[in-house]
Amino acid sequence: MSQKTVVIVEDEFETAEMLAEMMRLIGFQVFKSTGGKLAIDLIAEKKPNAVLLDQMMPDLSGLEVLDVIHNDPYLCHIPVIIVSAKCLPSDLRRGLEAGAACYLTKPVAFIDLKQAVEQALDIKTPLAGQRNSGPLFH
């Protein structure tokens, strides 16, 4: 069995490194991108098991990247977890309606990220949760 992979799309270096270390701790091989356009190419090349996606980036927004992923027949099966500082109910709703498997707000706790990734990879039916008491699932 090969190692699971994740692509982290995050333009802030420290946040990307923190998320990468968390993902390595739970056994993932990590690939990182600092922008949306590069992320789309990286996701298409690596075809990861999951994507951690920031919403606010300098070139394409996370929602634009999510749209490209969901409209590509070779990528649409990959669960995308949004990890964003945008935390208004309307932001969460937009992210989930756009197709994110889960929406986590920064700063994200290790246990919440671990649970979100594990559940997104095993997701069979929509789950519900509350912000600040764990991840929010679609």
LUMGU-768513 format. One line per 5 residues: number of its first residue (from 1); their letters; for each residue x, y, z of N, C-alpha, C. Coordinates in Angstrom, 2 decimals, padded with zeros to 5 digits. Atoms other than C-alpha are relative to their C-alpha. Layout:
BEGIN
NUM) a) X/Y/Z/X/Y/Z/X/Y/Z | ...
% end
This chain:
BEGIN
1) msqkt) 000.85/-001.18/000.00/000.00/000.00/000.00/000.89/001.25/000.00 | -000.82/-001.20/000.08/001.46/003.38/-000.97/-000.45/001.03/001.03 | 000.28/-001.05/-000.97/001.66/006.36/001.33/-001.04/000.97/-000.55 | 001.01/-000.98/000.40/-001.28/008.75/001.26/000.68/001.34/-000.22 | -000.57/-001.30/000.33/-000.59/012.17/-000.23/-001.03/001.10/000.19
6) vvive) 000.85/-001.18/-000.14/-001.95/015.64/000.36/000.70/001.17/-000.68 | -000.51/-001.27/000.53/-001.52/018.92/-001.48/-000.55/001.09/000.90 | 000.37/-001.14/-000.83/-001.53/021.98/000.76/000.14/001.25/-000.84 | 000.01/-001.23/000.78/-002.49/025.21/-000.98/-000.15/001.15/001.00 | -000.05/-001.03/-001.04/-001.49/028.07/001.31/001.09/000.99/-000.34
11) defet) -000.98/-001.01/000.39/000.25/031.36/000.52/000.84/000.52/001.16 | -000.80/-000.42/-001.15/001.53/032.00/004.07/000.93/-001.14/000.39 | -001.00/001.03/-000.19/004.78/030.09/004.57/-000.14/-000.72/001.34 | 000.06/000.62/-001.33/004.44/029.52/008.34/-001.23/-000.90/000.15 | 001.22/000.80/-000.07/000.86/028.27/008.04/000.15/-001.26/-000.83
16) aemla) -000.21/001.16/000.86/001.81/025.96/005.17/000.90/-001.01/000.70 | -000.91/000.90/-000.71/004.67/024.52/007.23/-000.69/-000.68/001.17 | 000.72/000.58/-001.14/002.45/024.01/010.28/-000.96/-001.10/-000.48 | 000.92/001.00/000.54/-000.20/022.20/008.21/000.75/-001.21/-000.54 | -000.80/001.09/000.55/002.48/020.15/006.47/000.50/-000.91/001.12
21) emmrl) -000.49/000.81/-001.12/003.95/019.00/009.78/-001.13/-000.81/000.62 | 001.14/000.75/-000.52/000.51/018.04/011.07/-000.33/-001.19/-000.89 | 000.34/001.07/000.93/-000.14/016.00/007.94/001.07/-001.09/-000.01 | -001.07/001.00/-000.09/003.26/014.30/008.16/-000.17/-000.86/001.25 | 000.20/000.74/-001.25/002.46/013.32/011.75/-001.07/-001.07/-000.12
26) igfqv) 001.03/001.03/000.18/-000.60/011.41/010.55/000.27/-000.87/-001.23 | -000.44/000.95/001.00/001.36/009.67/007.82/-000.14/000.39/-001.45 | 000.17/-000.44/001.38/000.88/011.76/004.69/001.31/000.52/-000.58 | -001.04/-000.67/000.77/003.41/012.68/002.05/-000.60/001.34/-000.42 | 000.52/-001.35/000.18/003.05/016.44/001.59/000.61/000.67/-001.22
31) fkstg) -000.42/-000.87/001.09/003.22/018.63/-001.50/-000.66/001.36/000.27 | 000.53/-001.33/-000.31/002.77/022.40/-001.16/000.00/000.90/-001.22 | 000.09/-001.02/001.03/001.71/025.22/-003.42/-000.37/001.32/000.68 | 000.28/-001.30/-000.60/001.65/028.93/-002.61/-001.06/000.79/-000.74 | 001.02/-000.72/000.75/-000.96/029.89/-005.18/-000.93/-000.95/-000.73
36) gklai) 001.03/000.80/000.62/-004.05/028.66/-006.93/000.36/-000.56/-001.35 | -000.33/000.47/001.35/-002.74/028.44/-010.49/001.00/-001.14/000.05 | -000.98/001.07/-000.15/000.28/026.39/-009.47/-000.62/-001.22/000.67 | 000.65/001.11/-000.71/-001.91/024.29/-007.18/-000.77/-000.89/-000.95 | 000.78/000.80/000.95/-004.14/023.19/-010.04/000.92/-000.94/-000.77
41) dliae) -000.96/000.85/000.71/-001.11/021.91/-011.96/000.55/-001.09/000.92 | -000.55/000.96/-000.96/000.30/020.21/-008.84/-001.03/-001.09/000.33 | 001.07/000.96/-000.30/-003.03/018.54/-008.01/-000.21/-000.94/-001.18 | 000.16/000.84/001.20/-003.39/017.31/-011.60/001.16/-000.97/-000.15 | -001.19/000.86/000.12/000.16/015.92/-011.53/000.02/-001.08/001.08
46) kkpna) -000.15/000.94/-001.13/000.11/014.28/-008.07/-001.25/-000.82/000.28 | 001.28/000.66/-000.31/-003.57/013.30/-007.86/-000.01/-000.49/001.45 | -000.13/000.36/-001.42/-003.42/013.40/-004.05/-001.28/-000.63/000.54 | 001.16/000.56/-000.70/-005.73/011.64/-001.63/-000.89/001.10/000.54 | 000.77/-001.12/-000.54/-006.81/015.03/-000.24/000.73/001.30/-000.32
51) vlldq) -000.54/-001.34/000.20/-006.30/018.77/-000.66/-000.42/000.86/001.19 | 000.30/-001.03/-001.00/-006.06/021.39/002.11/000.13/001.32/-000.73 | 000.09/-001.17/000.88/-007.08/024.68/000.53/-000.36/001.26/000.76 | 000.29/-001.32/-000.56/-006.86/028.25/001.77/-000.97/000.71/-000.95 | 000.93/-000.74/000.87/-009.57/030.60/000.48/000.63/001.24/-000.59
56) mmpdl) -000.54/-001.30/000.45/-007.62/033.85/000.25/001.44/-000.18/-000.48 | -001.32/000.11/000.60/-004.70/033.69/-002.16/000.16/001.12/-001.03 | -000.22/-001.15/000.87/-003.07/036.25/-004.43/-000.46/-000.15/-001.44 | 000.37/000.13/001.42/-003.96/034.77/-007.83/-001.43/-000.51/-000.16 | 001.35/000.54/000.03/-006.99/032.46/-007.77/-000.47/-000.22/001.43
61) sglev) 000.53/000.27/-001.35/-009.25/032.19/-004.74/-000.13/-001.51/000.18 | 000.22/001.41/-000.28/-009.71/028.85/-003.03/-001.26/-000.52/-000.65 | 001.24/000.44/000.63/-013.25/028.71/-004.34/000.16/-000.19/-001.51 | -000.27/000.18/001.43/-011.99/029.16/-007.91/000.77/-001.30/-000.24 | -000.76/001.25/000.10/-009.49/026.33/-007.38/-000.94/-001.19/000.20
66) ldvih) 000.97/001.07/-000.29/-012.26/024.17/-005.89/-000.90/-000.24/-001.21 | 000.85/000.12/001.19/-014.42/024.86/-008.95/000.72/-000.77/-001.11 | -000.78/000.71/001.02/-011.65/023.69/-011.29/000.11/-001.48/000.35 | -000.12/001.40/-000.43/-011.13/020.52/-009.24/-001.30/-000.75/-000.24 | 001.28/000.70/000.11/-014.82/019.67/-009.18/-000.52/-000.13/-001.43
71) ndpyl) 000.42/000.10/001.39/-015.23/020.25/-012.91/000.96/-000.83/-000.86 | -000.96/000.85/000.72/-012.29/018.01/-013.86/-000.32/-001.46/000.31 | 000.40/001.39/-000.27/-013.36/014.36/-014.28/001.11/-000.85/000.62 | -001.11/000.75/-000.57/-009.88/013.19/-013.22/000.31/000.43/001.43 | -000.31/-000.53/-001.32/-009.81/015.27/-010.04/-001.22/000.10/000.92
76) chipv) 001.21/-000.30/-000.77/-013.42/015.61/-008.90/-000.25/-000.93/001.18 | 000.17/000.94/-001.12/-013.19/012.60/-006.57/000.86/000.35/001.21 | -000.93/-000.34/-001.08/-010.46/014.23/-004.43/-000.70/000.89/001.02 | 000.63/-000.86/-001.01/-011.83/015.56/-001.13/000.85/001.23/000.27 | -000.65/-001.28/-000.25/-011.00/019.21/-000.52/-000.48/000.51/001.35
81) iivsa) 000.30/-000.56/-001.31/-010.82/020.61/002.99/000.48/001.45/-000.01 | -000.37/-001.41/-000.06/-010.90/024.38/003.20/000.50/000.31/001.41 | -000.57/-000.46/-001.27/-008.67/025.81/005.94/000.21/001.50/-000.19 | 000.01/-001.43/000.30/-009.33/029.54/006.07/-000.22/000.86/001.23 | 000.27/-000.99/-001.05/-009.32/032.62/008.27/-001.40/000.60/-000.18
86) kclps) 001.36/-000.50/000.24/-012.67/033.53/006.70/-000.97/-000.86/000.80 | 000.77/000.81/-000.94/-015.08/032.47/009.40/-001.46/000.44/000.17 | 001.41/-000.37/-000.07/-018.44/034.14/008.78/-000.86/-001.17/-000.46 | 000.88/001.09/000.45/-021.38/031.76/008.41/-000.17/-000.03/-001.52 | 000.15/-000.04/001.46/-021.74/032.94/004.80/001.24/-000.56/-000.70
91) dlrrg) -001.22/000.56/000.57/-018.09/032.01/004.12/-000.04/-001.52/000.06 | 000.09/001.45/-000.15/-018.61/028.51/005.49/-001.03/-000.58/-000.95 | 001.05/000.47/000.89/-021.83/028.11/003.54/000.48/-000.03/-001.45 | -000.51/-000.06/001.38/-020.18/029.22/000.28/001.01/-001.12/-000.27 | -001.00/001.05/000.17/-017.28/026.82/000.80/-000.62/-001.37/-000.12
96) leaga) 000.65/001.31/000.03/-019.51/023.85/001.51/-000.88/-000.15/-001.24 | 000.83/000.06/001.21/-021.91/024.71/-001.32/000.85/-000.16/-001.26 | -000.91/000.13/001.14/-018.91/024.91/-003.66/000.56/-001.41/-000.13 | -000.42/001.39/000.10/-018.14/021.30/-002.84/001.08/-000.44/000.96 | -001.00/000.42/-000.99/-015.66/021.30/000.04/-000.57/-001.11/000.87
101) acylt) 000.41/001.08/-000.89/-015.81/018.13/002.12/-000.12/000.50/001.43 | -000.05/-000.52/-001.36/-015.11/020.19/005.22/000.53/001.42/-000.04 | -000.49/-001.38/-000.10/-014.46/023.78/006.26/000.53/000.20/001.41 | -000.62/-000.26/-001.30/-012.02/024.49/009.10/000.46/001.45/000.03 | -000.46/-001.38/-000.13/-011.24/027.94/010.43/001.34/000.05/000.74
106) kpvaf) -001.32/-000.20/-000.63/-007.76/029.14/011.37/-000.17/000.79/001.29 | -000.99/001.06/-000.03/-006.12/028.60/013.67/-000.67/-001.35/000.20 | 000.60/001.33/-000.07/-006.86/024.90/013.32/000.81/-000.88/000.96 | -000.64/000.92/-000.94/-006.11/022.39/016.07/000.35/-001.30/-000.71 | -000.45/001.25/000.59/-004.23/019.22/015.19/-001.11/-001.05/-000.02
111) idlkq) 001.03/001.03/-000.10/-007.05/016.95/016.38/-001.15/000.27/-000.98 | 001.07/-000.35/000.94/-009.63/018.85/014.28/000.42/-000.29/-001.45 | -000.50/000.27/001.35/-007.46/018.62/011.16/000.06/-001.50/-000.25 | -000.10/001.45/000.12/-006.77/014.93/011.74/-001.38/-000.62/-000.21 | 001.36/000.53/000.11/-010.47/014.18/012.24/-000.62/000.37/-001.35
116) aveqa) 000.58/-000.45/001.26/-011.47/016.22/009.19/000.55/-000.80/-001.17 | -000.62/000.75/001.09/-008.99/014.47/006.91/-000.47/-001.45/000.02 | 000.43/001.39/-000.09/-009.87/011.01/008.18/-001.45/-000.16/-000.43 | 001.41/000.11/000.37/-013.60/011.62/007.82/-000.23/000.34/-001.46 | 000.16/-000.35/001.42/-013.25/013.27/004.41/000.41/-001.16/-000.89
121) ldikt) -000.45/001.13/000.80/-011.38/010.25/003.11/-000.94/-001.20/000.10 | 000.93/001.11/-000.19/-014.00/007.87/004.49/-001.45/000.42/-000.21 | 001.35/-000.56/000.05/-017.01/010.09/003.81/-000.90/-000.82/-000.93 | 000.99/000.72/000.80/-020.07/008.21/002.55/-001.31/000.76/-000.05 | 001.22/-000.81/-000.06/-022.92/010.45/003.66/000.37/001.33/000.64
126) plagq) -000.31/-001.30/-000.60/-022.98/014.13/004.61/-000.09/-000.06/001.52 | -000.05/-000.09/-001.45/-022.06/014.84/008.20/-000.26/001.43/000.41 | 000.23/-001.36/-000.49/-022.95/017.82/010.33/000.83/000.21/001.26 | -000.76/-000.35/-001.20/-020.91/019.58/012.99/-000.18/001.47/000.27 | 000.09/-001.41/-000.33/-020.54/022.94/014.62/001.39/000.59/000.03
131) rnsgp) -001.27/-000.69/-000.05/-017.74/025.44/014.22/000.40/000.19/001.45 | -000.58/-000.15/-001.33/-015.49/025.73/017.27/-000.19/-001.23/000.87 | 000.09/001.23/-000.76/-016.51/022.27/018.45/000.45/-001.15/-000.89 | -000.49/001.00/000.93/-014.80/020.44/015.61/-000.26/000.46/-001.42 | 000.15/-000.39/001.40/-014.82/020.48/011.85/-001.44/000.02/-000.45
136) lfh) 001.33/-000.10/000.59/-017.85/021.41/009.81/000.03/-000.76/-001.31 | 000.04/000.83/001.19/-018.75/018.85/007.16/-001.21/000.30/-000.81 | 001.10/-000.15/000.97/-020.93/019.06/004.11/-000.78/-001.30/-000.06
% end
